[in-house]
Amino acid sequence: MAYVVTESCIRCKYMDCVEVCPVDCFYEGANMLVISPDECIECGVCQPECPAEAIIAESDPGAEQWRTLNATYAAQWPNITRKGTPPTDADAWKNAPDKFAAFDPTAAPRP
């Protein structure tokens, strides 16, 4: 069972999970990260590192839609291997409900 990033990451994007991933399977969008389900080795070390509790096992209830979204955008967005700076308003968005309306499908801007 791979892990997937869910709606809780939107507008938070803390990136603590990226630092511990042994296979670099995270990809970065403008305001969210995703995990490539095909690259994830199911180790689970990323899950407890997420301050927004946005990472779940793909076998969890409700995970299917997130597996699809993660797979789709992992194929489009750039791979991220190091923790970057989260958005300045990440803490304000951390516990916000219904964040999917704020999802930005564009890739993270590159320096």
C-alpha positions as CSV (number, residue, x, y, z in Angstrom):
1,M,0.0,0.0,0.0
2,A,1.5,3.3,-1.1
3,Y,0.9,6.5,0.7
4,V,-0.8,9.5,-0.8
5,V,-1.1,13.2,0.0
6,T,-4.5,14.6,0.6
7,E,-6.4,17.9,0.7
8,S,-4.9,18.9,4.0
9,C,-1.6,19.7,2.2
10,I,-3.2,22.4,0.0
11,R,-1.8,25.8,0.9
12,C,0.3,24.3,3.7
13,K,3.1,22.4,1.9
14,Y,5.3,22.1,4.9
15,M,7.7,19.6,3.2
16,D,8.9,17.9,6.3
17,C,7.9,14.6,4.6
18,V,10.4,15.2,1.8
19,E,13.4,15.2,4.1
20,V,12.7,11.7,5.3
21,C,11.7,10.0,2.1
22,P,14.3,7.4,1.2
23,V,13.2,7.1,-2.5
24,D,12.5,10.8,-3.3
25,C,8.9,10.1,-4.5
26,F,7.5,13.5,-3.8
27,Y,6.5,16.0,-6.5
28,E,5.8,19.7,-6.0
29,G,2.9,21.7,-7.3
30,A,2.3,25.4,-6.7
31,N,0.5,24.8,-3.4
32,M,0.6,21.1,-2.7
33,L,2.9,18.1,-2.8
34,V,2.0,14.7,-4.1
35,I,3.5,11.2,-3.9
36,S,4.1,9.0,-6.9
37,P,2.2,5.8,-5.9
38,D,4.3,3.9,-8.4
39,E,7.6,5.0,-6.7
40,C,6.5,4.9,-3.0
41,I,8.0,1.9,-1.3
42,E,5.3,1.9,1.5
43,C,7.8,2.6,4.3
44,G,5.5,5.1,6.0
45,V,8.2,7.3,7.4
46,C,6.7,10.4,5.8
47,Q,3.3,10.1,7.4
48,P,4.2,11.0,11.0
49,E,6.4,13.9,9.8
50,C,3.5,15.8,8.2
51,P,2.4,18.7,10.5
52,A,-0.9,18.9,8.6
53,E,-1.6,15.2,8.8
54,A,-2.1,15.2,5.0
55,I,-0.5,11.8,4.3
56,I,-2.6,8.6,4.4
57,A,-2.2,5.0,3.2
58,E,-3.9,4.4,-0.1
59,S,-5.9,1.6,1.6
60,D,-7.6,4.1,4.0
61,P,-11.2,5.0,3.3
62,G,-11.5,7.9,0.9
63,A,-7.9,7.5,-0.4
64,E,-8.8,6.4,-4.0
65,Q,-9.5,9.9,-5.3
66,W,-6.2,11.1,-3.8
67,R,-4.3,8.2,-5.3
68,T,-5.6,9.3,-8.7
69,L,-4.7,12.9,-8.1
70,N,-1.3,12.0,-6.8
71,A,-0.5,9.7,-9.7
72,T,-1.7,12.3,-12.2
73,Y,0.3,15.2,-10.9
74,A,3.4,13.2,-10.0
75,A,3.6,12.6,-13.8
76,Q,3.4,16.4,-14.4
77,W,5.1,18.2,-11.6
78,P,8.9,18.3,-10.8
79,N,10.4,15.9,-8.3
80,I,11.4,17.5,-5.0
81,T,14.2,16.0,-2.9
82,R,14.9,18.7,-0.3
83,K,12.6,20.6,2.1
84,G,11.9,24.1,0.9
85,T,10.2,27.0,2.6
86,P,6.5,26.6,3.2
87,P,4.1,29.3,2.3
88,T,4.1,32.3,4.7
89,D,0.5,31.6,5.5
90,A,0.8,27.8,5.9
91,D,-0.1,27.9,9.6
92,A,-3.3,29.9,8.9
93,W,-4.4,27.2,6.3
94,K,-3.3,24.2,8.4
95,N,-6.7,23.3,9.9
96,A,-8.9,25.0,7.3
97,P,-11.7,22.7,6.0
98,D,-12.7,22.1,2.4
99,K,-9.4,23.3,0.9
100,F,-9.8,21.6,-2.5
101,A,-11.3,24.8,-4.0
102,A,-7.8,26.4,-3.4
103,F,-6.0,23.6,-5.3
104,D,-3.7,24.9,-8.0
105,P,-2.8,22.3,-10.6
106,T,0.2,24.1,-11.9
107,A,3.7,23.0,-11.1
108,A,5.8,24.7,-8.5
109,P,7.7,27.6,-10.0
110,R,11.4,26.9,-10.5
111,P,14.1,29.5,-9.5
